[in-house]
Amino acid sequence: MADNYKKTIRKLSEIINSSSEKPRLNDKRWIVTGTSKYKIMQGRNKYIIDDDMIKDIDLYSEIYMSIPNIDLFPVLEKDLPEIAIIYLAKVHRKQDSYIGYTTHSLLTFIKLNIHKKNVKEVNIFDNFIGIDIRDIRFSVLEFVNYKTKKDIFERKKYHKSVHFNKNPSQTGGQSKCTAINVSKEDKLYEKRIDVYYDVFNKFKERFTPFKGYIYKITCIPNKRSFIGGAKKDTDLIEYLKSIHEDNDNLKKDLEMYPLKKFKLEMLEKYDANSPFDMMLRVDYLKMVNNSILEGYNRGYCLDESEKLFKDRVQTKTKNLIKKNFFLYIQRYLFNKYYVDSNNYNNTDGYIYLIKNKNNNKMFYGCAYGETIKDVILCKYNKALEGRIHKKNKLITAISYEPYTNFDISIVKKRLVGDNNIDLNKGARALIKIHDTINNGYNIDNKDVL
């Protein structure tokens, strides 16, 4: 069985991975630029998507979907991760285009996104709705030997400014935001967003960038405003429909003033790398526009934003924020990628096992009336609430290790009406047999729910 799995992984790797177009780190053509002295080099490679590539990736997706709980990480090869590629995706003979980046070879990135499209995950082609992917041409604009994520963003902004004629600045190639001037607050944002990317960068391959839209609705008579995000371009009526039912203050003013007294502005088209940096950008603009204290916004998208965007953040607070970002990401990825193949028909409850693949530490627990996926999501929620005692070994483990480090299984079920099985007693017996109090994640014999 293990040999077959390895052969399958090898087959998938052969299909998805491509020879790298990245230059060597010691190449003499690198040019030093930017405030952090990162290096850049012009790219020339161009790629098209043909029927043979689509056929190969269709086979890849078919094999991939036949393996339960497979992870992409053992399939994708590491390829000079310290070099990013700024690329242009453009529809042939049309103006539709998108500028992004990847740390894979661009051809591998294209193949990976065809696969994601096949399995209905978010992918680069979501930016080209209604377009045949064979009509999209990809080209390498630039290689970036970066030091921080900010270096990549700076170069991506520069190329977007050049491509879309937005007058890039002469120093470092960074264009100003169209919503607000680059100010003290904006520099604060650029500095603090790195706290998120310190965590996100370890899992960025599991996310697909997308274009987000950030809007501001202003009530002209009282100057109160609402800041929010969307995944598509919209108008005032459509956007108000999507938000006003859950906002009593805005709903009240909509009843008081005619629609012409409200103004909708698009603050930014934001190139998001994940739902979380999109939320952080929205939260930052709430702070800049003071739309929580004096407007219609009732709070931040993420509770961490209020502390993150303060003038001063202590190291202890920053570390706690990082831990929570890690938990947000793991909860999101687990919810999206974990496939629960258990059959719960006529099931009253069950004993489950969580086992760490690296150190073999185990946790036995019981659950009633919920799926194993719900059980794990609940543990992530509890970890984010921060109300769990620090001695809770399992919560501590999932707060610092990715969900892919754990195997999750049901070891015994109790059917509806079967009163002869005591699940709690069974779990306590397993805890004792495997000594998961001293050598695992259980705290005591009562720690089964």
N, C-alpha and C positions, 0 to 999 in steps of 0.2 A: 504493500500500500504506500509506504514512504517513498519507495523508488519510483512508483507511478506518479506521485505528487511532484517529485523533483523533476521528472521528465516533462511533466506538464508545465511547470514553472519555466524550465529551460526553453520549451517551445514558445511560450508566451513572450519570453524575453527576446528570442530571436525575431519575433514578428514586430514588437513595439519599439525596440531600441535601434537607433541608427548611428552611423559613424558621425563623429562630432566635426562640426565646422569651426569649433572654437580655436583661436590661436593659442600658442603656448604662452605660459606666464613670462618666459624670458625673451619673448619676441621683441625685436628692436623697434617694431612699428608702433608700440604703445605710446600714447601721448598723455602726459600728466596734466590734469586740469582740476577745477573745482576747489572749494574751500578745504575739503578734507584730503586733497591730493590723490584722488582716485584716478584711474587710467582709462582711456577710451581708444577704440580703434574702429575705423570704418568697416562696415560689412558689405558684401556683394552677393551672397548666396540668395537664390530665388527658388521657390517651390510651387508646384501646382498639385492639385489632388486629381488623380486619374482613377479609372475604373479598377485597375489592378490594386491600387492602395486601398480603395473602399472594400474590395473583395477580401483582401488580407485582414483588414481590421474587423470585418464582419465575422470572419473565422475566429479571430482573437476574442471578440465579445461573446461568441457562442461558447467557446471553451471556458472563458472567465466565468460566465453565468452558471456553468455546470458544476462549479466547485463551491461548496458552502463556505461562507465567511472568509473567502480569499482576500488577501491584502495586496495592494499594488506595490508596496515597498520592496518585497523581494524580487519583483519583476523589473522595476525600473533601475537602470544602472546609474551610479553616481558619475557625473561628467563635469569635472572642474566647477564645483558649485560656487566658487568665488568669482566666477565670470558669468554675468547675466547678458542676455541678448535682448536688445530693443528691436521689436519687429513691427512691420506694417502688414496688416491684412486688408486687402482691397478687392472690391468686386470688379471683375474684368469689364472694361469699357463703361464703367459707371463711377460716380463720385463717392459711393458708400465706402467708408474705410474705418479702420480701428487700429490704434497704436497701443501695444502692450509690451510685456516683457516675460521672459522665462529663464530659468536657470538650467533647463535641459537643452539638448540640441533642438533646433527649431523643428526639424523633421519629426523627431520623437514627440515633441509637443503637439504637432499637428495630428499625428496618429492617435495620441492619447485623447485628444479632444473629439476625434471621430468616434472613438470607443465610448466616451462619455455621452455623446449624442445618441449612440445606439442603445445605451442602457438608461436613457432619459435622465441623466444627471446634468447639472448646469455646465455649460461648455461655451467655448469662444464663439461658436456659430449662433448662439442666442442673440448676438449683436447684429445678425443678418437674417432677420425673420423673412421667410418667403423666398430666400435665395438658394439656388442649388449650390451645394458646397464645392462642386467642381468648377464653379465660376469665380471662386475666391482665390486670389493669388497672395502668397506670402513672400516677404523679402526681409532679409536681415539689414536693419538700418545701422546698427552699431553694436559693438561688444563693449561691456563695461566691467573692468576689474575693480569691483566696489569694495568699500570698507564697511559701510553701513547701508541699510535699506534706503536711507535718505538720498544717497548718491544715485541709486537707480531712478528714484522718483524725479530727481533733478534733471537727469538726462531724458526721461520720458516726457517731462513737461516741455523741455527744450524742443524735442522733435515734434510734439503736438503743436507747439507754437509755430514752428517752421511750416509744418504740413498744412495747418489750418489758418495760416497767415495772421498770427496773433502777436507779432512783433516781439520776439524773444529779447531779453535783456542781453547786453554785451558781456556781462560778468557772470560766467558760470552757466549761462543759457537757461535761466529760470524765469518763467513768465509770471506776472502778477495775477492773483485771483480776481475774477470778474465781479465777485459779490462785495468784497470789502478790500480796502487797501492792506498791503502787507504791513502789519503793525506789530507792536509789542506782543499782543495776544496771539497773532498768527505765528510769530516765532516761538511762542510758548507751545502752541499746538505742534509745530514741527518737532520740537524737542521732546514733548511728552508722548507723542504717538509712537516713538521708539520703544517705550515701555511695553506697548502692545506687540510691536513687531519682534521684540526679543523673544516672545513666546510663539507668535504666529509663524515665524520663519521656519520653525522646526516641522510644521505641518502644512506648509503652503501648497505642497503638491496635491493635497486632498481638496483644495478649493479652486474654483475657476473665477477669474476676474469678471466683473460686470459693470455696466455703466449705470450709476444711480443718479437720480434727480432730487435736488434739495430745494424745497419751496418755502416761501414766506407769504402768509396771508395776513394782511393788515386791515383792521377796521379803521377807516379814515377819520370818522368823528372822534373816537377816543384813543386812537393810535396804538391800541393793543394789537399784538401780533402772535401768530402761531408759526412755528418752524417744524417742518416734517419732511420725510423722505418718501420717494416712490421709485419704482423700477421702470417707469415709462413716462414719457412726456404727457402732460395733461392740461386741462383747463380749469377755471375756477369752479364751475358747477360740479364737474366730475370729482375734483379733489375735495370739495366741501362734503359731497355725498359720502366719501370714504372715511371722513374723520369726525363729522359734527355729532353723530349719534352718541359717541363716547365722550363728548366734551360738553358738559352742562353749561359752562360759561360762554363758550362760543355759540352753542345752540340758542341760549337766551338772547345774545346780541343779534343773531340772525333773525330772530322773531321781532326784534326792536327796530332794526335798520333794514332798508331795502338792499338788494344784492349789489346795486351799483355803488354802494358805500363801502364795498370790500374790494381790495386790490390783491391780485396774485402776482408774485415775482418768482422767477426761477433764480435762486441764489447761485447755484453751481450745478454743472454736470460733473459728477464726481466719479473718478475711476476707482471703483471699490475692488479690493482684493478678497473681501469676505463680508458677510453681513455685519460683522462686529466693527470693522474699521469704518463701515458706512454709518453705523449707529454712533460711533465716537465722533465722526465728523458732524453729524446732525446735532449731537449734544454740545459740541464746541460752539456751533453757530447759535444755539439757544443761549449759551452763556454770553457770547458777544452781543447778541440782540436783546439780552435781558428779558427773554420771552417767558421765563418761568415766574420771576418775581412780579413783573409788570404786564405780562401778556397772558395768552390762553394756554400755554403749555403747563401741564400739571406736574411735570417731573422730567428726569432724564431717561433716555432709552436704557442706559446701563447705570446702575447705582454708583459704579466706580468713577464715573465721569466727573462728578462734583469734586472728589478728592484729587483726581488726576490733573485737572485743569486749574488747581489753585496755584498761587504765585510760588509757594514753597511746598514741597512734598518730602516728608522724612523718609529715610531709607526703609524703615520698618513698614510704613504705609505703602511704599512703592512695591515692596516684596509681597505684601498681602494682595495688592491689586494684580500683580503678575500671577499669583496663585489662582485668583478668581478668573482671570483671562484664560488660564490653562483649563480650568474646569468648564468654562463656557464652551471652549473649543472641543473638549473631549465629549461633553454632553451632546453638542451639535453633531459631531462626527459619528458618535455611537448611534444616535437616533436616526441618522441618515443611512448609515452603511450596515449596521448590524441586522442580520436576517434571522428572525426567530422561527425556526422550523418545527417547534413543538406543537402538538395537537392538544388543545385545552377542552375539547368536547367532553362534557359530563365529568369534568375534573373539579373537585371541591378544594383541593389544595395540593401542595407538593413540597418536598425538601429539595433545595438547590445547592449547588457547589460553585464557588468562585475560586479559581486556582491561578496563581501567578505562574506564568510559563518560565520565568527566569529563575525564581528561587523555590518554586513548588510550595509556597505558603498557601494555605487553604482557609476558606470560610464556609461553614455550613449554616444554612438558615431555612426558615419556613415562610411560605407565602400562601395567601388565601384570596381567591377571587380576582387575581391580577396576573398578567403575563410576566415572564421573566424579564422582558424588555422594560416593562413598567417598574419592576423592582429596582433595576439598575438606574433608570432615570430618576427614580425617587432618591436614591443614594446620592446622585450628583446634586439634586436639589437641596438635600440636607447639608451637603458639604458647602454649597454656596450660601446657605442661610447662616452658616457659621455658628450654629447653636449646638453642635455636636461636641461632646467632651473630647479634649485632646488625646485621651487614652484610647479613643476608638481607632483601632489599628487599620481597619478596612477603609474607613473614610480618609485616613491619612495616606494610605497607599494610593487610592484613586485620585488624590489631590496632587500627586507628584509623578505618577506613572501613566502613560497613555493607555486607553482602554484596550488596545491591541495586545497589551502584555498579559491579558487575563483570558482564561477559558471559562465559559459560563455554561453550566449544564443542569438538567433536572435529574436527580438520582432516584427519586421515589415519588409516585403520585398516589393520591387518595381520591377515589371516585365518589360522586354524590351518593349519599345513603350508606356508604361503607363506614360504619362506626367502630370497626375492629382495629383500625390503624390510627395510632396516636403519633401524628407527625412531629410534634414538639419533643416527645420522648425519643423518637427515632433520630432526630437531629442531635439531641444531647448525647445519644449513644455514639454517633459518628464523631462528634467533637471529642469524646473521651478516647475512642479507638485510635484516632489519628493525632491526638494531642494537639489540636489546633488552638488551644489556649496558650501553651508555651511555645509552640513552633508554628503558629499560624496567625490568623486575624481575629479569631473569636476572643472576646474578653473574658467571658465566663459561660457557664452552662445555661444561663438565662438569655444569653445574647444570640437568639435564634430568629428574631423578627426584624 
